[in-house]
Amino acid sequence: MGRWLVAFLGMALAAYGQRQMSVPDLVTFIKSSIQLHNEDRAVAATVRRLKLTNRLDAGTVEDLQGLGAGPQTLAALRDLITTTASLPAAAPIAPPAPPPAIPAPSPEELKKILAEITERALDYTKSLPNFICAQVTTRSFDPSGTDSWHQEDKIQEQLSYVDGKEDYKVVLVNNLPVVNMKHEQLGGITSSGEFGTMLYQIFNPQTETQFDWERWATLRGKRMYVFSFRVAQPNSDYSIYHQPSGRTIVAGYHGLIYADAVTKQIMRIKMDCDGLEAFPINQVSLTLDYAPMKISEQTFVLPMAAEVRSREGRTLGKNVMQFSLYRKFGADATITFDTPDPIPEDQLKEQPAAQGPGKR
């Protein structure tokens, strides 16, 4: 059987070498040979017999090298760069056609979907056990306003969630132990309320949030409903405190919510504050990501990461928060702090909707 396979591959390679070929066809042939683990010497011999109809450029050869083309094949391809230099360039390869658009749910379906999402959001904190976890916050600033970030500090806190209330205990600042420091004493940009407060404020009927269908999306491999939302300032409870001036403002806000198409649970909130033009802090935005986490062998949807950005004049501020080491709360429960591994970029990046609604 092995000899027949070798003979078949030999005939296939010979067939390639007996006709003219465009550069896109050559690229397809080389990629196929790499995937089939064809012998480098045989592939190179075929390439040397080819008559290309287009000019082969060095960038294409470099791409094939990156895919795993062998040294003899690469030498043959580089010879083709020289011998085809006077030929016209190959037509650009057309990008793959985008997947067909998924139709938006009907108005009746949207009403039902939003009602289920609202119910899950308002019941969210009732479903949570008492627990502790680690919150690591890296605070950075940029005085130039050009996204040239400088790390200011790294704060590690033990966060206790008991009977629906959050309590923060600062443990380390820049890896140095601290004693009796409260979350509010950290200065700079701080945030709290990630464990349900934002959800409740957005979906509380008294807030009169305006929701509109936005799009389908994929987040962490799961299909998401994406709705835009807007909370008017008179109905908002979102306060921003500017420590140097002692001023506080209650801001309206708008953004996007991402809800799992199967469970109807919120998995991401993105929001921007409104009406800060006359306040010392001119811009505030928040992105909060939830993910399944285990506590005592039970799985709960809990905060995984958050990012708060702000602008005061030209100066930009950024807090990147990561939540980990979830444990069941107990009177003597503690956490041994280690710097958590960075969350992979693909876990935080939205993907386009490429499957039917509800597919996993």
Contacts in CASP RR format, 6 or more apart in sequence:
PFRMAT RR
TARGET T0000
AUTHOR 0000-0000-0000
METHOD contacts of the structure
MODEL  1
MGRWLVAFLGMALAAYGQRQMSVPDLVTFIKSSIQLHNEDRAVAATVRRL
KLTNRLDAGTVEDLQGLGAGPQTLAALRDLITTTASLPAAAPIAPPAPPP
AIPAPSPEELKKILAEITERALDYTKSLPNFICAQVTTRSFDPSGTDSWH
QEDKIQEQLSYVDGKEDYKVVLVNNLPVVNMKHEQLGGITSSGEFGTMLY
QIFNPQTETQFDWERWATLRGKRMYVFSFRVAQPNSDYSIYHQPSGRTIV
AGYHGLIYADAVTKQIMRIKMDCDGLEAFPINQVSLTLDYAPMKISEQTF
VLPMAAEVRSREGRTLGKNVMQFSLYRKFGADATITFDTPDPIPEDQLKE
QPAAQGPGKR
9 36 0 8 1.000
9 38 0 8 1.000
9 42 0 8 1.000
10 42 0 8 1.000
13 38 0 8 1.000
13 42 0 8 1.000
13 43 0 8 1.000
13 45 0 8 1.000
13 46 0 8 1.000
14 46 0 8 1.000
16 29 0 8 1.000
16 46 0 8 1.000
16 50 0 8 1.000
17 46 0 8 1.000
17 49 0 8 1.000
17 50 0 8 1.000
18 49 0 8 1.000
19 51 0 8 1.000
20 50 0 8 1.000
20 51 0 8 1.000
20 52 0 8 1.000
20 53 0 8 1.000
21 29 0 8 1.000
21 50 0 8 1.000
21 51 0 8 1.000
21 52 0 8 1.000
21 53 0 8 1.000
22 52 0 8 1.000
22 53 0 8 1.000
22 54 0 8 1.000
22 90 0 8 1.000
23 52 0 8 1.000
23 53 0 8 1.000
23 54 0 8 1.000
23 55 0 8 1.000
23 56 0 8 1.000
23 60 0 8 1.000
23 90 0 8 1.000
24 90 0 8 1.000
24 91 0 8 1.000
24 93 0 8 1.000
26 47 0 8 1.000
26 50 0 8 1.000
26 52 0 8 1.000
26 56 0 8 1.000
27 60 0 8 1.000
27 63 0 8 1.000
27 64 0 8 1.000
29 46 0 8 1.000
30 43 0 8 1.000
30 47 0 8 1.000
30 64 0 8 1.000
30 67 0 8 1.000
30 69 0 8 1.000
30 73 0 8 1.000
30 77 0 8 1.000
31 64 0 8 1.000
31 67 0 8 1.000
33 43 0 8 1.000
33 69 0 8 1.000
33 73 0 8 1.000
34 67 0 8 1.000
34 68 0 8 1.000
34 69 0 8 1.000
40 70 0 8 1.000
40 71 0 8 1.000
40 72 0 8 1.000
40 73 0 8 1.000
41 72 0 8 1.000
43 69 0 8 1.000
43 70 0 8 1.000
43 72 0 8 1.000
43 73 0 8 1.000
44 70 0 8 1.000
44 72 0 8 1.000
44 73 0 8 1.000
44 75 0 8 1.000
44 76 0 8 1.000
45 76 0 8 1.000
47 73 0 8 1.000
47 76 0 8 1.000
47 77 0 8 1.000
47 80 0 8 1.000
48 76 0 8 1.000
48 79 0 8 1.000
50 80 0 8 1.000
52 80 0 8 1.000
52 84 0 8 1.000
52 87 0 8 1.000
53 87 0 8 1.000
54 84 0 8 1.000
54 87 0 8 1.000
54 88 0 8 1.000
54 89 0 8 1.000
54 90 0 8 1.000
54 91 0 8 1.000
55 84 0 8 1.000
55 85 0 8 1.000
55 86 0 8 1.000
55 87 0 8 1.000
55 88 0 8 1.000
55 89 0 8 1.000
55 90 0 8 1.000
56 77 0 8 1.000
56 80 0 8 1.000
56 81 0 8 1.000
56 84 0 8 1.000
56 90 0 8 1.000
57 81 0 8 1.000
57 89 0 8 1.000
58 78 0 8 1.000
58 81 0 8 1.000
61 74 0 8 1.000
61 77 0 8 1.000
61 78 0 8 1.000
61 81 0 8 1.000
64 73 0 8 1.000
64 74 0 8 1.000
64 77 0 8 1.000
65 74 0 8 1.000
69 77 0 8 1.000
99 352 0 8 1.000
99 353 0 8 1.000
99 354 0 8 1.000
102 216 0 8 1.000
102 353 0 8 1.000
102 356 0 8 1.000
102 357 0 8 1.000
104 110 0 8 1.000
104 213 0 8 1.000
104 215 0 8 1.000
104 216 0 8 1.000
105 113 0 8 1.000
105 213 0 8 1.000
105 225 0 8 1.000
105 357 0 8 1.000
110 213 0 8 1.000
113 225 0 8 1.000
113 259 0 8 1.000
113 264 0 8 1.000
114 211 0 8 1.000
114 227 0 8 1.000
116 264 0 8 1.000
117 203 0 8 1.000
117 225 0 8 1.000
117 227 0 8 1.000
117 257 0 8 1.000
117 259 0 8 1.000
117 264 0 8 1.000
117 266 0 8 1.000
118 203 0 8 1.000
119 264 0 8 1.000
120 259 0 8 1.000
120 263 0 8 1.000
120 264 0 8 1.000
120 265 0 8 1.000
120 266 0 8 1.000
121 199 0 8 1.000
121 200 0 8 1.000
121 202 0 8 1.000
121 203 0 8 1.000
121 266 0 8 1.000
122 199 0 8 1.000
122 200 0 8 1.000
122 203 0 8 1.000
122 204 0 8 1.000
124 196 0 8 1.000
124 199 0 8 1.000
124 200 0 8 1.000
124 265 0 8 1.000
124 266 0 8 1.000
124 301 0 8 1.000
125 164 0 8 1.000
125 195 0 8 1.000
125 196 0 8 1.000
125 199 0 8 1.000
125 200 0 8 1.000
127 300 0 8 1.000
128 161 0 8 1.000
128 164 0 8 1.000
128 195 0 8 1.000
128 300 0 8 1.000
128 302 0 8 1.000
129 295 0 8 1.000
129 296 0 8 1.000
129 298 0 8 1.000
129 300 0 8 1.000
129 328 0 8 1.000
129 329 0 8 1.000
130 160 0 8 1.000
130 161 0 8 1.000
130 162 0 8 1.000
130 163 0 8 1.000
130 328 0 8 1.000
130 329 0 8 1.000
130 330 0 8 1.000
131 160 0 8 1.000
131 161 0 8 1.000
131 295 0 8 1.000
131 326 0 8 1.000
131 327 0 8 1.000
131 328 0 8 1.000
131 329 0 8 1.000
132 158 0 8 1.000
132 159 0 8 1.000
132 160 0 8 1.000
132 161 0 8 1.000
132 326 0 8 1.000
132 327 0 8 1.000
132 329 0 8 1.000
132 330 0 8 1.000
132 333 0 8 1.000
132 334 0 8 1.000
132 335 0 8 1.000
133 158 0 8 1.000
133 159 0 8 1.000
133 161 0 8 1.000
133 302 0 8 1.000
133 323 0 8 1.000
133 324 0 8 1.000
133 325 0 8 1.000
133 326 0 8 1.000
133 327 0 8 1.000
133 335 0 8 1.000
134 156 0 8 1.000
134 157 0 8 1.000
134 158 0 8 1.000
134 159 0 8 1.000
134 323 0 8 1.000
134 324 0 8 1.000
134 325 0 8 1.000
134 335 0 8 1.000
134 337 0 8 1.000
134 340 0 8 1.000
135 156 0 8 1.000
135 157 0 8 1.000
135 158 0 8 1.000
135 159 0 8 1.000
135 168 0 8 1.000
135 321 0 8 1.000
135 322 0 8 1.000
135 323 0 8 1.000
136 154 0 8 1.000
136 155 0 8 1.000
136 156 0 8 1.000
136 157 0 8 1.000
136 321 0 8 1.000
136 322 0 8 1.000
136 324 0 8 1.000
136 337 0 8 1.000
136 339 0 8 1.000
136 340 0 8 1.000
137 154 0 8 1.000
137 155 0 8 1.000
137 156 0 8 1.000
137 157 0 8 1.000
137 319 0 8 1.000
137 320 0 8 1.000
137 321 0 8 1.000
138 151 0 8 1.000
138 153 0 8 1.000
138 154 0 8 1.000
138 319 0 8 1.000
138 320 0 8 1.000
138 321 0 8 1.000
139 151 0 8 1.000
139 152 0 8 1.000
139 153 0 8 1.000
139 154 0 8 1.000
139 155 0 8 1.000
139 188 0 8 1.000
139 189 0 8 1.000
139 317 0 8 1.000
139 318 0 8 1.000
139 319 0 8 1.000
140 149 0 8 1.000
140 150 0 8 1.000
140 151 0 8 1.000
140 152 0 8 1.000
140 317 0 8 1.000
140 318 0 8 1.000
140 319 0 8 1.000
140 320 0 8 1.000
141 149 0 8 1.000
141 150 0 8 1.000
141 152 0 8 1.000
141 315 0 8 1.000
141 316 0 8 1.000
141 317 0 8 1.000
141 318 0 8 1.000
142 148 0 8 1.000
142 149 0 8 1.000
142 150 0 8 1.000
142 315 0 8 1.000
142 316 0 8 1.000
142 317 0 8 1.000
142 318 0 8 1.000
143 314 0 8 1.000
143 315 0 8 1.000
144 314 0 8 1.000
145 311 0 8 1.000
145 314 0 8 1.000
145 315 0 8 1.000
145 316 0 8 1.000
147 316 0 8 1.000
149 316 0 8 1.000
149 318 0 8 1.000
153 173 0 8 1.000
153 174 0 8 1.000
154 172 0 8 1.000
154 173 0 8 1.000
154 174 0 8 1.000
154 175 0 8 1.000
155 170 0 8 1.000
155 172 0 8 1.000
155 173 0 8 1.000
155 186 0 8 1.000
156 170 0 8 1.000
156 171 0 8 1.000
156 172 0 8 1.000
156 173 0 8 1.000
156 175 0 8 1.000
156 337 0 8 1.000
157 168 0 8 1.000
157 169 0 8 1.000
157 170 0 8 1.000
157 171 0 8 1.000
157 183 0 8 1.000
158 168 0 8 1.000
158 169 0 8 1.000
158 171 0 8 1.000
158 334 0 8 1.000
158 335 0 8 1.000
159 166 0 8 1.000
159 167 0 8 1.000
159 168 0 8 1.000
159 169 0 8 1.000
159 323 0 8 1.000
160 166 0 8 1.000
160 167 0 8 1.000
160 168 0 8 1.000
160 169 0 8 1.000
160 329 0 8 1.000
161 167 0 8 1.000
161 195 0 8 1.000
161 329 0 8 1.000
162 329 0 8 1.000
164 195 0 8 1.000
166 192 0 8 1.000
166 193 0 8 1.000
166 195 0 8 1.000
168 182 0 8 1.000
168 183 0 8 1.000
168 192 0 8 1.000
170 178 0 8 1.000
170 181 0 8 1.000
170 182 0 8 1.000
170 183 0 8 1.000
170 185 0 8 1.000
170 186 0 8 1.000
171 177 0 8 1.000
171 178 0 8 1.000
171 335 0 8 1.000
171 337 0 8 1.000
172 178 0 8 1.000
172 337 0 8 1.000
173 181 0 8 1.000
173 186 0 8 1.000
183 190 0 8 1.000
183 192 0 8 1.000
184 190 0 8 1.000
187 243 0 8 1.000
188 243 0 8 1.000
189 308 0 8 1.000
189 310 0 8 1.000
189 317 0 8 1.000
189 319 0 8 1.000
190 319 0 8 1.000
191 286 0 8 1.000
191 306 0 8 1.000
191 308 0 8 1.000
191 319 0 8 1.000
191 321 0 8 1.000
194 288 0 8 1.000
194 303 0 8 1.000
194 306 0 8 1.000
194 321 0 8 1.000
194 323 0 8 1.000
195 302 0 8 1.000
195 303 0 8 1.000
198 269 0 8 1.000
198 271 0 8 1.000
198 286 0 8 1.000
198 288 0 8 1.000
199 266 0 8 1.000
199 269 0 8 1.000
201 207 0 8 1.000
201 231 0 8 1.000
201 236 0 8 1.000
201 237 0 8 1.000
201 238 0 8 1.000
202 209 0 8 1.000
202 229 0 8 1.000
202 231 0 8 1.000
202 257 0 8 1.000
202 269 0 8 1.000
203 209 0 8 1.000
206 235 0 8 1.000
207 231 0 8 1.000
207 235 0 8 1.000
207 236 0 8 1.000
207 237 0 8 1.000
208 231 0 8 1.000
208 232 0 8 1.000
208 235 0 8 1.000
209 229 0 8 1.000
209 230 0 8 1.000
209 231 0 8 1.000
209 235 0 8 1.000
210 229 0 8 1.000
210 230 0 8 1.000
210 231 0 8 1.000
211 227 0 8 1.000
211 228 0 8 1.000
211 229 0 8 1.000
212 227 0 8 1.000
212 228 0 8 1.000
212 229 0 8 1.000
213 227 0 8 1.000
213 228 0 8 1.000
214 226 0 8 1.000
214 227 0 8 1.000
214 228 0 8 1.000
214 256 0 8 1.000
215 226 0 8 1.000
215 353 0 8 1.000
216 223 0 8 1.000
216 224 0 8 1.000
216 225 0 8 1.000
216 226 0 8 1.000
216 353 0 8 1.000
216 356 0 8 1.000
216 357 0 8 1.000
217 223 0 8 1.000
217 224 0 8 1.000
217 226 0 8 1.000
217 258 0 8 1.000
217 350 0 8 1.000
217 351 0 8 1.000
217 352 0 8 1.000
217 353 0 8 1.000
218 224 0 8 1.000
218 350 0 8 1.000
218 351 0 8 1.000
218 352 0 8 1.000
218 353 0 8 1.000
218 354 0 8 1.000
218 355 0 8 1.000
219 258 0 8 1.000
219 267 0 8 1.000
219 268 0 8 1.000
219 350 0 8 1.000
219 351 0 8 1.000
220 267 0 8 1.000
220 291 0 8 1.000
220 346 0 8 1.000
220 347 0 8 1.000
221 351 0 8 1.000
221 360 0 8 1.000
222 260 0 8 1.000
222 261 0 8 1.000
222 262 0 8 1.000
222 267 0 8 1.000
222 360 0 8 1.000
223 260 0 8 1.000
223 261 0 8 1.000
223 262 0 8 1.000
223 353 0 8 1.000
223 355 0 8 1.000
223 356 0 8 1.000
223 357 0 8 1.000
223 358 0 8 1.000
223 359 0 8 1.000
223 360 0 8 1.000
224 258 0 8 1.000
224 259 0 8 1.000
224 260 0 8 1.000
224 261 0 8 1.000
224 267 0 8 1.000
224 268 0 8 1.000
225 258 0 8 1.000
225 259 0 8 1.000
225 261 0 8 1.000
226 256 0 8 1.000
226 257 0 8 1.000
226 258 0 8 1.000
226 259 0 8 1.000
227 256 0 8 1.000
227 257 0 8 1.000
227 259 0 8 1.000
228 254 0 8 1.000
228 255 0 8 1.000
228 256 0 8 1.000
229 254 0 8 1.000
229 255 0 8 1.000
229 256 0 8 1.000
229 257 0 8 1.000
230 253 0 8 1.000
230 254 0 8 1.000
230 255 0 8 1.000
231 238 0 8 1.000
231 252 0 8 1.000
231 253 0 8 1.000
231 254 0 8 1.000
232 252 0 8 1.000
233 250 0 8 1.000
233 251 0 8 1.000
233 252 0 8 1.000
233 274 0 8 1.000
233 275 0 8 1.000
236 250 0 8 1.000
236 251 0 8 1.000
236 252 0 8 1.000
236 253 0 8 1.000
237 250 0 8 1.000
238 250 0 8 1.000
238 251 0 8 1.000
238 252 0 8 1.000
238 253 0 8 1.000
238 273 0 8 1.000
239 248 0 8 1.000
239 249 0 8 1.000
239 250 0 8 1.000
239 251 0 8 1.000
240 248 0 8 1.000
240 249 0 8 1.000
240 250 0 8 1.000
240 251 0 8 1.000
240 273 0 8 1.000
240 276 0 8 1.000
240 279 0 8 1.000
240 281 0 8 1.000
240 284 0 8 1.000
241 247 0 8 1.000
241 248 0 8 1.000
242 248 0 8 1.000
242 249 0 8 1.000
242 279 0 8 1.000
242 280 0 8 1.000
242 281 0 8 1.000
244 280 0 8 1.000
245 280 0 8 1.000
247 279 0 8 1.000
247 280 0 8 1.000
249 276 0 8 1.000
249 279 0 8 1.000
251 273 0 8 1.000
251 274 0 8 1.000
251 275 0 8 1.000
251 276 0 8 1.000
251 284 0 8 1.000
252 273 0 8 1.000
252 274 0 8 1.000
252 275 0 8 1.000
253 271 0 8 1.000
253 272 0 8 1.000
253 273 0 8 1.000
253 274 0 8 1.000
254 271 0 8 1.000
254 272 0 8 1.000
254 274 0 8 1.000
255 269 0 8 1.000
255 270 0 8 1.000
255 271 0 8 1.000
255 272 0 8 1.000
256 268 0 8 1.000
256 269 0 8 1.000
256 270 0 8 1.000
256 271 0 8 1.000
257 266 0 8 1.000
257 268 0 8 1.000
257 269 0 8 1.000
257 270 0 8 1.000
258 266 0 8 1.000
258 267 0 8 1.000
258 268 0 8 1.000
258 269 0 8 1.000
258 350 0 8 1.000
259 265 0 8 1.000
259 266 0 8 1.000
259 267 0 8 1.000
260 267 0 8 1.000
261 357 0 8 1.000
261 358 0 8 1.000
262 358 0 8 1.000
262 360 0 8 1.000
263 301 0 8 1.000
265 290 0 8 1.000
265 301 0 8 1.000
266 290 0 8 1.000
266 301 0 8 1.000
267 289 0 8 1.000
267 290 0 8 1.000
267 291 0 8 1.000
267 301 0 8 1.000
268 287 0 8 1.000
268 288 0 8 1.000
268 289 0 8 1.000
268 290 0 8 1.000
269 286 0 8 1.000
269 287 0 8 1.000
269 288 0 8 1.000
270 285 0 8 1.000
270 286 0 8 1.000
270 287 0 8 1.000
270 288 0 8 1.000
271 285 0 8 1.000
271 286 0 8 1.000
272 283 0 8 1.000
272 284 0 8 1.000
272 285 0 8 1.000
273 283 0 8 1.000
273 284 0 8 1.000
273 285 0 8 1.000
276 282 0 8 1.000
276 283 0 8 1.000
276 284 0 8 1.000
280 312 0 8 1.000
281 310 0 8 1.000
281 311 0 8 1.000
281 312 0 8 1.000
282 311 0 8 1.000
282 312 0 8 1.000
282 313 0 8 1.000
283 309 0 8 1.000
283 310 0 8 1.000
283 311 0 8 1.000
284 308 0 8 1.000
284 309 0 8 1.000
284 310 0 8 1.000
285 308 0 8 1.000
285 309 0 8 1.000
285 310 0 8 1.000
286 306 0 8 1.000
286 307 0 8 1.000
286 308 0 8 1.000
286 309 0 8 1.000
287 306 0 8 1.000
287 307 0 8 1.000
288 303 0 8 1.000
288 305 0 8 1.000
288 306 0 8 1.000
289 303 0 8 1.000
289 304 0 8 1.000
289 305 0 8 1.000
289 306 0 8 1.000
289 347 0 8 1.000
289 348 0 8 1.000
290 301 0 8 1.000
290 302 0 8 1.000
290 303 0 8 1.000
290 304 0 8 1.000
291 301 0 8 1.000
291 302 0 8 1.000
291 304 0 8 1.000
291 347 0 8 1.000
292 299 0 8 1.000
292 300 0 8 1.000
292 301 0 8 1.000
292 302 0 8 1.000
293 299 0 8 1.000
293 300 0 8 1.000
293 301 0 8 1.000
293 302 0 8 1.000
293 304 0 8 1.000
293 326 0 8 1.000
294 300 0 8 1.000
294 326 0 8 1.000
295 326 0 8 1.000
295 327 0 8 1.000
295 328 0 8 1.000
296 328 0 8 1.000
302 323 0 8 1.000
302 326 0 8 1.000
303 323 0 8 1.000
304 322 0 8 1.000
304 323 0 8 1.000
304 343 0 8 1.000
304 347 0 8 1.000
305 320 0 8 1.000
305 321 0 8 1.000
305 322 0 8 1.000
305 323 0 8 1.000
305 343 0 8 1.000
305 348 0 8 1.000
306 319 0 8 1.000
306 320 0 8 1.000
306 321 0 8 1.000
306 323 0 8 1.000
307 318 0 8 1.000
307 319 0 8 1.000
307 320 0 8 1.000
307 321 0 8 1.000
308 318 0 8 1.000
308 319 0 8 1.000
308 321 0 8 1.000
309 316 0 8 1.000
309 317 0 8 1.000
309 318 0 8 1.000
309 319 0 8 1.000
310 316 0 8 1.000
310 317 0 8 1.000
310 318 0 8 1.000
311 317 0 8 1.000
322 340 0 8 1.000
322 342 0 8 1.000
322 343 0 8 1.000
324 340 0 8 1.000
325 335 0 8 1.000
325 340 0 8 1.000
327 333 0 8 1.000
327 335 0 8 1.000
END
